[in-house]
Amino acid sequence: MTEMISFDGEKCTKCGICLEVCPMGIIFRDGDKPPFIPGELLPICIKCGHCESYCPTGAVATGFEGSLPADEGVTLRFLAPDDLKVHLVSRRTVRVFMDKPIEREKLEEIMDSVRYAPSGGNNQPVKWIFVSGREKVHRIAANVAAWMASVAEKDKDSQFAEILGKIAGAFHEGNDMITRGAHQLVLTAVPKDNPWAQTDSVIAMTWLEILCQAWGIGTCWLGMIKMPATDDPSVIGHLGIPDGYELGYAMVLGYPKYKARSIPKRNAPDITWL
């Protein structure tokens, strides 16, 4: 544990940056000596890597578990604001997919970046379940449709339940409005006892969506799975979500059948400046 973070006295310039950027405030300096972390404070470290990343001379080394991005050529650089803006406002929810699965190697490359999504206390609590194959995805959609039909039958006076019943009816007639005929579905699972994990899940899923777009992959958030699976976990019970975990969110993904040609309008942001 004492070697989890080390400071090279020869490289260290005593600039104090590592002390300032440490979110837990556990790095100290004694006079002209190199920075150090008291042994009793090491368990508080959240392994964010700020001390190492911000050190201008490479004097800090971390011994955390994990790995760097698979592409050894990755270096710190940032997109121009205009380029990033265009990428974000060009995003479209895709509901019509090509009859073509996404290559696993491509998904692995995307997930190599998604794992860098921020999480509360850098706990990285999100587990991922990728369901590949139209038959496997269809089974989940069928479970959701059965749940929808059940809700519609129980609450016939509810307009919302009526809508669910129509979606279920359409599914049984061959019109899949649930998973949209996609070949792949991804779900996140998060610890039930982590109060930030649901938010962490949405953040990570958002990273996945934005990265998929860069790879020419379309995505669609699936509240139609989140809602029934929360009400009745057996809807996705066969997927093997670990004990103590619950569904974070779900998303279908695939190659878009059509290409968007323009950027649609959106409302102005509702902002209160204080």
Salt bridges, closest charged atoms under 4 A:
ASP99 OD1 - HIS183 NE2 2.53
GLU103 OE1 - LYS106 NZ 3.87
GLU108 OE2 - ARG104 NE 3.19
ASP112 OD1 - ARG115 NE 2.93
GLU153 OE2 - LYS156 NZ 3.30
GLU162 OE2 - LYS166 NZ 3.71
ASP176 OD2 - ARG134 NH2 2.69
GLU209 OE2 - ARG91 NH1 2.87
